[in-house]
């Protein structure tokens, strides 16, 4: 049963559902959730960069002049 639970949590995180939402659903704190599953979150960096750029919140690199 634990493997099914672990797989579901990992899938939610990999799908980009916020850790705060997943923690709420599973009854854990974000700290506990990320301590266990932080290494499971993969492939979200390109989407995160796109969202930050779209919001104008991604700082310029100092050497990008």
C-alpha positions in Angstrom: 0.0 0.0 0.0 2.8 2.4 0.8 4.3 2.0 -2.7 0.9 3.1 -4.3 0.8 6.1 -1.9 4.4 7.0 -2.7 3.8 6.7 -6.4 0.7 8.9 -6.3 2.5 11.7 -4.3 5.4 11.6 -6.7 3.1 11.7 -9.7 1.3 14.8 -8.4 4.6 16.6 -7.7 6.0 15.6 -11.1 2.9 16.9 -12.7 3.5 20.3 -11.2 0.9 20.3 -8.5 2.2 22.6 -5.8 3.8 21.0 -2.8 1.5 23.0 -0.5 -1.5 21.5 -2.2 -0.1 17.9 -2.2 0.8 18.3 1.5 -2.7 19.4 2.3 -4.2 16.5 0.4 -2.0 13.9 2.1 -2.1 15.4 5.6 1.5 16.3 5.9 3.4 19.5 6.2 5.2 20.9 3.2 8.4 20.4 5.1 7.8 16.7 5.7 6.6 16.2 2.1 9.6 17.9 0.6 12.0 16.2 2.9 10.8 12.9 1.5 9.9 13.7 -2.1 12.1 16.7 -3.1 14.3 14.4 -5.2 11.3 13.1 -7.0 10.3 16.4 -8.7 11.9 16.3 -12.1 11.5 18.1 -15.4 9.9 21.3 -14.0 12.8 23.7 -14.5 11.9 24.7 -18.1 8.3 25.4 -17.1 9.4 27.3 -14.0 11.8 29.4 -16.1 9.0 30.1 -18.7 6.6 31.2 -15.9 9.2 33.5 -14.3 10.1 35.0 -17.6 6.4 35.5 -18.5 5.9 37.3 -15.2 9.0 39.4 -15.7 10.5 38.0 -12.5 13.6 36.3 -13.9 16.7 38.5 -13.2 19.1 39.2 -16.0 22.4 37.3 -15.8 25.3 39.6 -15.1 27.3 38.2 -18.1 24.3 38.5 -20.5 25.2 42.1 -21.4 
